[in-house]
Amino acid sequence: MPDVFISYPKQEKEKAELLARAFQSRGLNAWLAHKDLTPEGSARDQILDNLNSCKAVVLLVEPTLKLSSGLQFEYMTALESAWKDEDKLLVAVLTGKGEPPAFLRHCSVWRIPEKRKAWQHFSEQVADNIANSRNTNIPKQVSGHLKKEWKQKLDQVELFAHKLLGEEILEGAKRHLNLTDPEANRGAIALLSDRYKNLSVVGEPDKRHRKASARKRKHAG
């Protein structure tokens, strides 16, 4: 069971490792996906188990980065885990310029310095803060209205992740079918489109995207 779960984009491995070493020097075991995931069991289950069993979570967040479905899943699960466990610490670390995302507004938020030579000292500060803290950064008494709001946002993130996965499958299949034999595979393309057309998406769909898709279907027919 890890003491600290560190969630991070792939391009921030170096910063995640600096934090992990700072925690380890203070007697805290830090979990990193690129080092600690094992071939046994699914990656999703391992992430869930370690997020739910850890004592603290550190989210490395690049404000301008488009999140992958996997990273969205980690963020969503981390927020839900901290919400359910009032003794769990949740700290967000911004790794670039920009405002914190809306889902971090109830968290303790730090910003890593731009200068590389300051990263080590910053990592030690974060590790000291968590090692010496005994109180959660999420309020112990959360109103029913706020819980409902959090649940809605978490549901939206999950739906968006499913939407991304569905679109990747659909577009990949379309590319393959078109390259193989566009005339013979029109029926298969239509079936795939129908299968994924009902996937939910956060916010209003892009009208230009809908019109372009409609023109493609009309042309294919």
N, C-alpha and C positions, 0 to 999 in steps of 0.2 A: 504494500500500500504506500503510495507516494505521499510526501508531505505537501508538495507543491506541484500542481499541474500547470505547465506553460503551453499556451496555445499561440501559434504564430504562423504568418504566411511563410511559404517556402523560402522566399528571398531574404527573410530575416533570421535565418538559422544562426548566423554568427552572434547576433544580439541575444538570441534565446540561450545559446551556449554560455555566454558571459554571465547571464542571470543564473543559469543552473550551477555554474562553478561558485558563484557568490553564495548561493543557498547551501551548497554542499560544504563550503568552508565554515558554515555556521551550524553544521550538523543536521541540515534539512535535505531530504532526498527529493530531487526535482525530476519530473517526468517529461521527456521530450519524444515526440512521435518518431522522428527520423532515427533515433537511437534505441528507443525502448519498445517499439512495436515488434511483435514476434510473428513468425509464420503460423503459429498455432492460433486458431480462432480468427474471426473477422476483425478487421481494423476498427469498424464501427463499435463492436462489442467491447473491445479493449479500451477504446476512448471513453465509452460510457462508464465502464467499471472504474477506471482510474479517476475520471472526473467526479464521480459520485462518492468515491472513498477518500479523496484527498482532503487536506485541511485548509488549503488555500489555492486560489486560481489566479494566474497572471495572464491577461490577454494582451498580446502585442498587436496593436491595431495601426495600420497605415490608413489615415483618413481618406485618401484619394484612390485607394485600391479597390478595383472591382472584385468582390469576394467570390471565391469558388464555392460550390455547393458543400464541399467538405468542411471548409472553414466556417461557413454559415452554420453548419450543423454543430461544430464545436462551440461557437459563440452562444448559440441558442441553448445548448445543453448546459453550458457553464452558468448562464443566467438563471436557468430553471433550477439547477442544483443549489446555487446560492440562495435562491428564493425559498427553497424547501428547508434548507439547513441554516438556521440563524447563527450558528457558530462558525460557518465557513467564510473565510476572507475572500474578497473579490477585488482585484486591483487591475486597472487597465493602464497600459503604457502606450502612448502615441509615439510612433516611430517616424513621423514626418509632419510636414506643415498641414494646417487645416483644422477645422473645428471637429471636436469629437462627434462621432455618429450619435443619433438620437437614442439608440438603445443603451448608451453609456451614461445617460444623464443622472442615474441614481447610483453610480459607482465612484469609487476613489480613482481619479484620473491623474497620471503623471505624463510628462513628455520627455523623451530621451534627448539629450543635447545633440546638436548637429555635428559638433566636432568629435571625431573618432576618439581622440585621446581622452575625452571626458566620459566615454562609455563605461569604462571599468569602475570609476568612482560612482557613477550613477547606479550601476547594477548593485554595488555594495549598499547604497542608500536604500534601494528598494528591498533588498534582502534583510537589512536591519529593521526596516519598518515592519515587515511581516513577521520576522523572528521575535521581535519585542512586543508585538501586538497580541492582545487577547480578546479584542472586541471585533465583531464583524463590521464591515463598512456598509452593509445593508441594514436599514432600520429593523429592530427586533419586532416592532409592532407595525405591520403593514396594513393599510386600510383595504377593505374589500374592493373598493373602486380601483385602487392602484393595482391590486392583484389581477383584477379583470383586465385592466389595460395591458399589463405585462403579458398575460396569457394571449391576448389578441395579437400583440406584436410578435410573440414567439410563434404563434400559428401562421402568421403571415410569412415569416422567414422560412418556415418549413415548407409551406406551399410553393414559395418562390424557388426553393432548392429542387423540389420535385419538377417544377416547370422547366428549369434549366436542364435537368437530366432528360426529360421527355423530348425537349427540342434537340438535344445532342443526338439522341437515338434516331429521331425522325430525319434530321438533316443528313446524318451519316448514311442512313438507308437510302434516302433519295439520291445522294451522290453516287452510291454504288449502282443503283438500278438504272439511273440515267446513263452512266458510263457503259453499262452492260448492253442494254437494248431499250432505249426510251420508248419505242413504239409498243413492244411486247409487254412492258411492265407498267403501263399506265394504270391498270386495275390495282396492282400491288401498291403503287404510290398513293392512290386514292384511299385504300384501306388503312394504310399507315397514317395518313392525314386525319382520317375519321377517328382513329384510335386515340390520338393525342390532342385533338382539337378542344376537348373539354377540360384540359388541365388549367387549374386556377393560377392567376398571376397577381402579384401585388400591384395595386394602382390600376389606372385605366390602360387598356392595350393601346399600342401605338397605331393610329389610324392609317398612316402611310404603309406600315407593315401589313395591315389587313388588306388594303387595296392592292398592294403588290402581290400578295399571296393569291388573291382572287383572280388577278390577271393571269398568273401562272397556271392556275387550275383551268381557267377558261381556254387558254392556249393549248394546254395538254389534252383537253377534251376534244 
